[in-house]
Amino acid sequence: MRALISAAPFLLVVKNSRFYAELLGAESSEAARTLLGTQRTKYPDASHVIHAMVVGPTGGVLGCSDDGEPAGTAGRPVLEVLKGSGITNVLLTVTRWFGGTKLGTGGLVKAYGDAAKGVLATAVSREIIPMTHFAFTLPYPLIESGKRLLREFGFVIQAEDYLAGGDALEGEIPSEHAEALTRRLADISRGQIDLMRK
C-alpha cells in the first residue's frame, strides 16, 4: 500500500457539467467523514458531492456514496479507481455542478471515473513500510558517532532533548533495520545504550 503525500485538484467538464475531483488524506473513517462534511460546506451550490474512501494499513476499510446520483453511477466507479491506485488513508471527493444536460448512467460512470483518474494522476505517494519506534539516550561522548550511525540506518528523529546524561532521542526506523541498529548501538556503547521500543 501507499501513503498520500500530495495531490492537485482536477477539473473535468462534460456537456457543461463540471466535475471537480480532490484527493485528501484521512487516517480513519471518522476523519474521512469529517472531511466530507467540510467538502459539502465548502461547495453549497454544488449539485452533488460524491465520495469514496480507502482507509487502514491494508486498505481494508472502504466506503462510497452516490450523493443523490443514480445508484452505482458515481461513488462505486470512483471507489474502483481509488482501490486500483494502491493508496490508503484517503478520501476522494468529486463535486459536480449540473450543466443542464443529462449524461445518462453510462455518461455519469465515465465522467466520475475519469475525474477520479485525473486527480489520481496528480498524486504523489510513497510506499508504506513497517516502522519500529525507539526511545533512548546517546551518552555525550557518543553523540556524533551515534547520530552518524542513526543516519546510516534511516532512523528518523522525532524528538530530541539534551539532558545531563546525554542526548535523549525518540524516533522511528524501518523495522527491517531495527535489530541491526540495536546491535550496533550496543557495540559502540559497550552496552550502555538501552533502546526502549514504544
PEQUIZI-V860602 format. One record per residue. N is the residue number from 0. RES is the residue in three letters. SS is DSSP state (H for helix, E for strand, C for the rest). PHI is phi in radians with two decimals (* if undefined). OMEGA is omega as a letter, one per 20 degrees, with the letter a starting at -180 (999 if undefined). Layout:
n | res | ss | phi | omega
N | RES | SS | PHI | OMEGA
N | RES | SS | PHI | OMEGA
//
This chain:
n | res | ss | phi | omega
0 | MET | C | * | a
1 | ARG | E | -2.18 | r
2 | ALA | E | -1.92 | a
3 | LEU | E | -1.30 | r
4 | ILE | E | -1.78 | r
5 | SER | E | -2.81 | r
6 | ALA | C | -2.76 | r
7 | ALA | C | -1.69 | r
8 | PRO | C | -1.06 | a
9 | PHE | E | -2.31 | r
10 | LEU | E | -1.95 | r
11 | LEU | E | -2.15 | r
12 | VAL | E | -2.00 | r
13 | VAL | E | -2.27 | r
14 | LYS | C | 0.86 | r
15 | ASN | C | 1.25 | r
16 | SER | E | -1.46 | r
17 | ARG | E | -1.80 | r
18 | PHE | E | -2.08 | a
19 | TYR | E | -1.93 | a
20 | ALA | E | -1.73 | r
21 | GLU | E | -2.37 | r
22 | LEU | E | -2.03 | a
23 | LEU | E | -2.22 | r
24 | GLY | E | -1.26 | r
25 | ALA | C | -2.59 | a
26 | GLU | C | -1.32 | a
27 | SER | C | -2.66 | r
28 | SER | H | -1.16 | r
29 | GLU | H | -1.13 | r
30 | ALA | H | -1.09 | r
31 | ALA | H | -1.11 | r
32 | ARG | H | -1.12 | r
33 | THR | H | -1.10 | r
34 | LEU | H | -1.08 | r
35 | LEU | H | -1.08 | r
36 | GLY | H | -1.04 | r
37 | THR | H | -1.10 | r
38 | GLN | H | -1.08 | a
39 | ARG | H | -1.16 | r
40 | THR | H | -1.19 | a
41 | LYS | H | -1.16 | a
42 | TYR | C | -2.14 | a
43 | PRO | C | -1.16 | a
44 | ASP | C | -1.59 | a
45 | ALA | C | -1.28 | r
46 | SER | C | -1.30 | a
47 | HIS | E | -2.61 | r
48 | VAL | E | -2.22 | a
49 | ILE | E | -1.55 | a
50 | HIS | E | -2.59 | r
51 | ALA | E | -2.51 | r
52 | MET | E | -2.40 | r
53 | VAL | E | -2.30 | a
54 | VAL | E | -2.38 | r
55 | GLY | C | 1.88 | a
56 | PRO | C | -1.03 | r
57 | THR | C | -1.92 | a
58 | GLY | C | 1.23 | a
59 | GLY | C | -1.47 | r
60 | VAL | E | -1.75 | a
61 | LEU | E | -2.13 | r
62 | GLY | E | -2.83 | r
63 | CYS | E | -2.84 | r
64 | SER | E | -2.60 | r
65 | ASP | C | -1.52 | r
66 | ASP | C | 0.78 | r
67 | GLY | C | 1.61 | r
68 | GLU | C | -1.27 | r
69 | PRO | C | -0.95 | a
70 | ALA | C | -0.91 | r
71 | GLY | C | 1.43 | a
72 | THR | C | -1.70 | a
73 | ALA | C | -2.28 | a
74 | GLY | H | -1.06 | a
75 | ARG | H | -1.10 | r
76 | PRO | H | -1.10 | r
77 | VAL | H | -1.16 | r
78 | LEU | H | -1.08 | a
79 | GLU | H | -1.08 | r
80 | VAL | H | -1.14 | a
81 | LEU | H | -1.11 | r
82 | LYS | H | -1.05 | a
83 | GLY | H | -1.17 | a
84 | SER | H | -1.32 | a
85 | GLY | C | 1.35 | r
86 | ILE | E | -1.62 | r
87 | THR | E | -2.08 | a
88 | ASN | C | 1.04 | a
89 | VAL | E | -2.43 | r
90 | LEU | E | -2.10 | r
91 | LEU | E | -1.98 | r
92 | THR | E | -1.94 | r
93 | VAL | E | -2.20 | a
94 | THR | E | -1.67 | a
95 | ARG | E | -2.04 | r
96 | TRP | E | -1.93 | a
97 | PHE | C | -1.16 | a
98 | GLY | C | -1.74 | r
99 | GLY | C | 1.75 | r
100 | THR | C | -2.07 | r
101 | LYS | C | -1.22 | a
102 | LEU | C | -1.72 | a
103 | GLY | H | 1.32 | a
104 | THR | H | -1.11 | r
105 | GLY | H | -1.11 | r
106 | GLY | H | -1.15 | r
107 | LEU | H | -1.17 | r
108 | VAL | H | -0.99 | a
109 | LYS | H | -1.14 | a
110 | ALA | H | -1.10 | a
111 | TYR | H | -1.15 | r
112 | GLY | H | -1.09 | r
113 | ASP | H | -1.17 | r
114 | ALA | H | -1.11 | r
115 | ALA | H | -1.11 | r
116 | LYS | H | -1.07 | a
117 | GLY | H | -1.10 | a
118 | VAL | H | -1.24 | r
119 | LEU | H | -1.18 | r
120 | ALA | H | -1.17 | r
121 | THR | C | -1.60 | a
122 | ALA | C | -1.23 | r
123 | VAL | E | -1.90 | a
124 | SER | E | -2.43 | r
125 | ARG | E | -2.35 | r
126 | GLU | E | -1.20 | r
127 | ILE | C | -1.53 | r
128 | ILE | C | -2.08 | r
129 | PRO | C | -1.09 | a
130 | MET | E | -2.11 | r
131 | THR | E | -1.99 | a
132 | HIS | E | -1.70 | a
133 | PHE | E | -2.22 | r
134 | ALA | E | -2.34 | a
135 | PHE | E | -2.89 | r
136 | THR | E | -2.08 | r
137 | LEU | E | -1.55 | r
138 | PRO | E | -1.05 | a
139 | TYR | H | -0.87 | a
140 | PRO | H | -1.13 | a
141 | LEU | H | -1.86 | a
142 | ILE | H | -1.04 | a
143 | GLU | H | -1.13 | a
144 | SER | H | -1.19 | r
145 | GLY | H | -1.13 | r
146 | LYS | H | -1.18 | r
147 | ARG | H | -1.08 | r
148 | LEU | H | -1.08 | r
149 | LEU | H | -1.05 | r
150 | ARG | H | -1.08 | r
151 | GLU | H | -1.00 | a
152 | PHE | C | -1.60 | r
153 | GLY | C | 1.34 | r
154 | PHE | C | -1.25 | r
155 | VAL | E | -1.80 | a
156 | ILE | E | -1.35 | r
157 | GLN | E | -1.86 | r
158 | ALA | E | -2.62 | a
159 | GLU | E | -2.52 | a
160 | ASP | E | -2.53 | r
161 | TYR | E | -1.45 | a
162 | LEU | E | -2.03 | r
163 | ALA | C | -1.05 | a
164 | GLY | C | -1.55 | a
165 | GLY | E | 2.60 | a
166 | ASP | E | -1.82 | a
167 | ALA | E | -1.43 | a
168 | LEU | E | -2.13 | r
169 | GLU | E | -2.45 | a
170 | GLY | E | 3.11 | a
171 | GLU | E | -2.42 | a
172 | ILE | E | -2.44 | r
173 | PRO | E | -0.93 | a
174 | SER | H | -0.96 | a
175 | GLU | H | -1.13 | a
176 | HIS | H | -1.80 | a
177 | ALA | H | -1.06 | a
178 | GLU | H | -1.17 | r
179 | ALA | H | -1.13 | r
180 | LEU | H | -1.12 | r
181 | THR | H | -1.00 | r
182 | ARG | H | -1.11 | a
183 | ARG | H | -1.13 | r
184 | LEU | H | -1.15 | r
185 | ALA | H | -1.12 | r
186 | ASP | H | -1.12 | a
187 | ILE | H | -1.22 | a
188 | SER | H | -1.80 | a
189 | ARG | C | 0.91 | r
190 | GLY | C | 1.42 | a
191 | GLN | C | -1.35 | a
192 | ILE | C | -1.55 | r
193 | ASP | C | -1.89 | r
194 | LEU | C | -1.45 | r
195 | MET | E | -1.86 | r
196 | ARG | E | -1.37 | a
197 | LYS | C | -2.02 | 999
//
